[in-house]
């Protein structure tokens, strides 16, 4: 019995985390408020910029988690008949038929030590088993080498073996009843039907792509065919969850866009029968009198488009902000409409290594106003090309790694802002920008209970950017002692180190929990700074925290973070900050 883990060890896009990731990342596209004008406080306006809102939302890091497993039952290796050890001969030659993968000379190297020696029939079966192992070690796990019926000529000393290179003949799918849903799954598995010999890497890729379908958990059973000699039948057992959801409450906000935040998301999986996911999301951050300082709503659609694992994704969001605290007197308001079309393709999809590529076009219409100056308008149109790697290694025990890289280019059509326009969010901001982004994470297992997480991310640009394209440091991901986007710049780099202690002692109220301590740091550079102090800024913080799971799908978070190198701008001091979060999946 083979146990194939469907690769979610590496999949930061775990299905149970997908909703929280979408909710978090979607807020990247929020509105941009004015960041540099005569009377509105410059630092406060930058921090209240909702386009920087992701720094207020904690995103999941890479983890050692696994997804639904797929059990693959293989045929047993032929055993020597009773008394085989008593049948002797001097082995001169082995004729192996049916092998299309390995050459005769290469196969001979695995039994060369037996040539010109006296062996038994049991040894012949051992040689067949050794060659079967060769196939399986090279991912041809349903192929085998057998001893066919033959008359052994002891004088010639020749034995015949046959390589049975396994293939999938019949495919049966259980548990999924909609015909149009099955069409996509059948399209995936058709790539392996009849292929000889079946490469388990390709089978693994197909099974992983099936489990990537929204709400799907699948396992496969391979059995010897009852209708076709030397063939294997594949049974896919599919279970589908039609609805996923998440509700979360936290205090990760700021004085300007609400300390407390309520976030909700619901996904409907394949209700149209296309194996699509439709997600609706919302976020609400009230002020002191419960009036919304941040209101956000979005819709997200994704669907597989071919049998090779390519996905089409479309996203649309609307954000409105009305910052409070000392920005209230300036009547600052902002709104943003954002849309995106994206294609994502898995170039390599395995348990231990994944490589994805994506191409996207997006647009962002941003308006921000106050009672001091004219309305600021950004109209950004951009194409973005990205790639993402996820891989597992055992360099120092187990380690999980992710690396992503993206290049973005602003366009000058479809109503985009003109370079040099007087109403841009930044006077020297270039709508036809070029920028590069990269991020790397590694989670290193030290012992069964101790891990260490290291992460670094950065951005470079060709010139000054509009507000929503800048690099920000601060918030509950990196710069945890500070507000979201405490410092922002055209270029920047940030990183963190986190030591994790998983379930050190039994606590009855927790299903599982993790204690952690961290240190994070970041620096930004501005191309249009008017002083040296603004051209380069940095920050650092440290702290401790707890993440716990209660009743399986309820998660609790608690963290204390201390600024180390500067005061928090909105607080005017460097006192420790206490964060909490509570979420429930359904």
N, C-alpha and C positions, 0 to 999 in steps of 0.2 A: 504493500500500500504506500503510494507516494503521497506526501502532504505538500501541496503547493500553496504557499502564502501569496495572495494575489497582489502583492507589491505595495500595499498601503503603508508598509514600513517607510517607504520613501515618499508617499503621497501626502504632501502638505495640504493637498486639496481633498482631504478626507471628507467623506460625505457628511459625517456628523458635524464637521466644522464648516462645511461649505456656506451655510447660511450666515454664520457669524463673520466669515471672511468677506462675503459679498456685502453685508451690511457695513462692515468697516471700510472696505476699499471704496465703496460707492461714495462715501463722503469726501473722497478726494476731489470730487468734481463740483463741490459746492461753490457758493458765491464768493467773490473777492471784494472786501471793503477797501476804502481809500487808505493807503499806508503812509503817505507823506504829504501833508498839506499844512497850511500856516497855523491853524489854531487847534485843530483836533489833535490830541496827544498822539505823537507818532508811534511810540512803542505800543501803546494800548490798542491803537487801530490795527497794527500788525498782528498782535496776539488774537484779536477778535475776528480776524479774517477767517470766515468759514471754509475757504478753500484749503486751509491748513488743519481742518477738523480731525483728520485721521490721527494726529498726534495725541488726541484726547481719547482714542479708542484702542484698547489693547488687542493686538492681533496674535493668533497662535504662532508659536515658534515651531521649528522642526522638532519632531519627536520620534520615539521608538515605537509608535503605535502600529498595529496591524489591522488589516481589513478582513473581510469575509474570506475564509479559507476555502480552497477547492480540493476535494479529495479525488484522486485519480487512481482507480484500481487497475492494476496491471495483470497480465497473464503470468502464471508461474513458470519458472524455468524447468525444463524437462529434467527428470531425475533418472539416474541409472537404474536399470532393472535389477531385480534380485539376482545375485550370483555373478554380477558383472565383473567383480574384482578377480574372479577365477578364470576369465577368458583373457589369454595373454597373446601378445604379438610384438614383433620388433617393428617400430614405427619408422617407415621410410619417407612417407609423403602423405599430406592431407590435401585433398581437392575440396575447395570451398566454392560453392556456386551461389549465385543470387546477390552478391555484394556489389553495390554501385557506388558506395561511399569510400571504402578502403581498398587499397591495392593488395594483390596477393602477397607481395613481398612484405608489406607492412603488417598484414595479419600473421605472416609466418614468424615475425619477431616475437610474437606472444606465446609461441609454443616451440620455438627453435630448440630449447633445452631438452625437449622430449624426442627429437629426431635421433634415429639410430640408437635408440635405447629400448629396452623391453618395457612395455606399458600394458595396462589392463584396459578392458572396455570401460571400467569406471573412470580411468584417467581420460579417456576420450570424452566422456560427458563433462569432466572437469574442464577440459580445454574448451568445449562448447560454452560452458558457463563463463569462462574467462573472457571469451570473445563477446558473449552477450553483455558482460559488464563493460567492455570497451564501447559498445554501441551506447549503452545507457550513460556512461560517463561523458559521452559527446552529445548528450541531449536527444538521442534517439531511443526514448525510454520504452516504446512499445515494439521495438525491434528485438530480435533474438537470433541466436545461432542454435540450430537443432541437429540432432543425429538422425538422419533419415533411415528408413528401412533399407538394409543392404546386406549383401553377403560378403563377409570379411575374408579377403584373400591373404592368409598369413604369409604366403611366399612373397607376394609383391609388397606387403607391408603398407598398403594404401588404404586410407580411411576417407570416407566422404562426409562432409558437413554441408549444411545448407543455411545460408543467411536469409531469414524471413524478415524482410524490411517492412515493418508495420505501417499500415495506413488506415485512415478512417473511411468506412464504407457508409453505413447508415447513421443518420443523425436524428435524434428524437429530443424534443423540447417539452418539458413538463412544467406546469405551474403558471404559465403565461398564456392567456386565452385569446387575447386580441390578435387578429390575423395581421394587422398592419404593424403592430409592435414586433411580432415574430419575424416579419420580413426583414427588419434591420438586423436582428440577432442572427437570422439565417444568412444574411449577407456577410456578416463577420465570419461565421464558421465555414462558409463555402470556400474561403481561402485555403482551408486545410483539408477539405474533403477530397479524397483520392490521391493526395500528394504522397509519393513514396521516396524514401521513408519519411514518416512524419517527424519533423523537427520540433522538439518540445519547446524550444524558444519561440517558435511561431505559434504553437498552441497556447503557450503562456501569454503572449501578446494578445491573442484573440480573447482569452478569458479575462484578462485585465480590462480590455476595451468594453466587454460586456458588463463588467462590474462598474465601469465608469458611467454607464447609463443611469439617469436619475432614479434614485430610489431602489436600484436593483442590487440584490445579492444573489450570486449564482455559484453553483458548484457543479463539477462535471465528473462523470463516471465512465471509464473506458473498459469495455468488456470484449472478449472474443466474440466475433460475429457468429450468429447461428445460421446465417444464410450464405456467407461468402468465405471460402477457405482463405486462411492466412490474413484475414481482415479483422478490424476492430470496429465496434459500434460505439458511438459517443452519445451519452445521455446528459443533457443539460437540465438541471433542476433550478428553476428561476423563481425567486420570491421578490415581489415588488411592493415597496411602501409608497402609497399614493400621495401622502401629504407629510411634509416636514415643517417644523417651525421652531422659532426661538423667541423668547422674551427676556430682556435684560434690563437691569436697573443698576446705575453706578453713580459715583460722584467724581468722575474723571474730567468734568468740565472746568470752566474758569469763571471769574467774576463777570465776564462780559457776555458769554454765551451759555450761562446756566451751569451752576455747580453740579446739579443733578441731571441725569439723562435717562430717558426711557426709550428703549430701542426694541423694535419688533420686526419679525420677518416671517413670511409663510411661503413655502414652495409647493406647487402642484405638479406632480410628476406624471407625465404621459397621459394626461386627461384627454388630449387630442389623439392619442394613439400613435404619436410620431416619435416616441421616446424623448420628448422634449421636457424641459423644466421651465416653468413660469413662476417667477418670484416677485412678490410685492414686499416692500420694505418701508419702514418709517422710523423717524427719530424725532424726539420732542425734548427740548431743554427749557424749562420754565425759569422765569425770573423770580424776584422776591414775591410778587403778587400773582404768580402762576401764569402771567402773560408769557407767550412763547418768545424767547430770545433766539431760539434756533428751531426751525421746523423743516423737516426733510421728508420727501416721499419719492419713491422710485419703482420702476418696473424693469424686470430682467428676463430675457428670453434666450434660451440656448437649445440647440438641436443638432444631432449628428447628421452629416450630409452625405457621407459615403461609407463604403465598407472598409476603408483604410483608417478610420478613427478620427477623421477631420470633423471639427465642430464649427458651427456658425453661432455667434453670440451677438445680441443686441441689447442695448441698455439705454434707459432714459430716466432722467431725474430732474426734480425741481426743488430748489432750496430757497428759503427766505430767512433773513436774519434781522434782528432789531436789538443790537447790543445794549446792555444795561450798564450799571455802576456809573462811573464818571463819563461814559460816552452818551448816556441818556440825554443830557442837556444839549448835545449836538444833533439829536434826532437822526443818528446814523441808521440807515437801512440798506439792505442789500438783497438781491435775488439773482438766481442763476438757473439757467436751463442748460443741461448737458446731455449729449447723446453720443453713442459709440456703436460702431459696427466692427466686429473682430472675427477673424478666422484663427483657429488653433489646431495644430497638427502634431501628433506624437511621432517623432522621427524614430526614436527607440523607446520601447515600452517593455520593461522586464521587472522582475522582483527587485533586483539589485541596482539597476541603472535605468533612469528615464531621461529622455531629451525631448523637449517640446519647443516648437517654434510658433510664433504668432505674428500676425499683421493686422493693424487696426487703423481706422479713420475715425476721428472724433471731432466734435465741435462744442464750444463752450461760449455761451452768451452771458456776460456778467454786467450787472448794473449796480452801482453803489452811490448813495447820495447822503448828504447831510445839509444842515442849515447854514453852512459857511461858504460853500463853493458849489460850482456846477456839478452835475452828475458825471461820474466817471464810468466809461464803458469799455470793456474788453470784448472783442470778438475773435476768438482763437479757433483756427482750423488746423488740424495737424494729422500727419501720418506717423505711425509708430511701428517699428519692427523690433521684436524681442525674441529672446531665447532663454530657456530655463533648464537647468540640469539638476537632477536629484540622484544621489548615489550613496551606496552603503559600502563601507570598507572595514577591515579588521586590522588596520595599521597599529593601533594601540587598543586592544579589545575592539568592541563594536563602536563604529562611528557613523553618524548619518549626516550628510552634507547636502546643501542646496546652494546653487549659484545662478543668478539671473543677470541678464544684460539687456539694455534697451536703448535704442537710438530714436530720437524724436525730431521731427522737422515741421516747423510752422509753415502754413501755406498762405498765399496771398489772393485767394479767390473764395467763392461762396460767401461773400459778405464779410470777409475777415477785416479786422482793423488795419488801417494803413500805418506804416512806420512813420513816426514823428507826429502822429495825431496828438492834439492838445488835451484830449480827454481820456488818455490811457491811465491805468492804475499806477504805472511808473513812467515818469517823463521820458526816460531813455530806453524803456522796455521795447524789445523788438518782436513783433508778431511773427516774423519769419525766422524764428530762432532755430538753432540746432543745439541739442543737448544729449549727453550720454549719461546713463544711470547704470549702476552695478550694485549688487548685494551678494554677500556670502554669509552662510551660517554653518556652524558645525556643532553637533551635539555629541560629546565624547563620553562613553560609559567608562567610569573608573572602577566601580564595583557594582554589585547587584542593586545597591541603594543610592550610590553616589554618581552623579553626572556633572559635567561642566559644559556650559553653552557659551560659545563665542560667536559674535556677529559683527560685521562691518558693512557699511553702505556708503555710497558716495555719488556725487554728481559733478559733471563738468559741462560748461556751456561756451558758446562762441562769443557771446556778448551779454548785455543786460537783458533780463527776462521780465515778462509781465508777472504780476504777483502770484497767480495760481501755479506758475511753472517753477517757482523758486524752491530751493532745498531748505527744509526746516528741521531744527533740532529742538527737542523738548516734548514732554508728554509721557504717557505711560508705557511707551515702547523703548525709546532711548532719550535720556535726559529726564528721567522719571521724577526728579525733584522739582521740575519746572512745569509751567503751563505749556500747552501744545504750541509748537513753533515759537518758543521763547526767543530764538534767534533764527533769522532767515537770510539766505544769500543766493547769489547766482551759482556759485560753486560751494560744495561742502563735503564733509566727511564726518561720520559718526560711528561709534562702536560700543559694544558692551561685553562684559564677562559676567557670567552668572553661575554660581555653584548651587546645585540642586541636591536635596536630601529627601529621598522618596520614602514615605511611610516609615519613619524611624521607630515609632511605637504605635501600638494598637490604640485607636481612639474609637469607641463604639459608635459615635454619631457620624463618623465619616466612613464611606465605602473605601476611599483612598484619599491621600493628601500628599502634598509636597511642600517642604520648607525650602527657601532659597535666599541667598544673599547676592547682591549685584554691585557692580561699579560700571558707570557709563560716562561717555565723554563725546564731545562733538565740537566742530569748528566750521564756520562759514566765511566766505569771501564775497564781497559785493563789487561789481564792476563800476557802479555809478555812485559810489560813496563820496561824500563831500569832505569827510575827515578821516584820518587814519583810524580813529576809534571805531568808526562804522564800517571801514573797509574790511576789517577782520575781527570777528567775535568768536568767543568760545565759552563753553560751560562744562561742568562735570557734576555728578551726583552719585550717591551710594545709598544702599538701604537693604531692608529685609522684607520678606513676604511669605504668604501662605496661599496655596491654591488647593481647594478641596472639592471632592465630589460627594454629594449627599443624595441618597436614594437614586443612584445611577445617573439620572439625567439632570439633576440640579447641581449647579456649580457655584461655589463661594470663593471669593478672592479678597485678600486683605494685604495691604502693603504700607510700609512706612519708608519714605524717601527723604533724604537730606541733601539740599544743595551744598556744594563744596567750594565753588570758586567765585560765586557772585550772588547777589540778591535776586529773588524772584521779582520781576518788574511790577506785577500787579499787587504784590504784597508789601514791597519795600523792605523785606528782610530775608534772611536765609534760614528761617525756621523749618523744622521737619514738617512734612505733609503726610497726611493719613488718607489712604484710598481704600474703598471697598467696592465690591461688585457682587451681584447675585443674578444668576441666569437659569433659565429652565428650557430644555429642549423638549419638543413633543413631535 
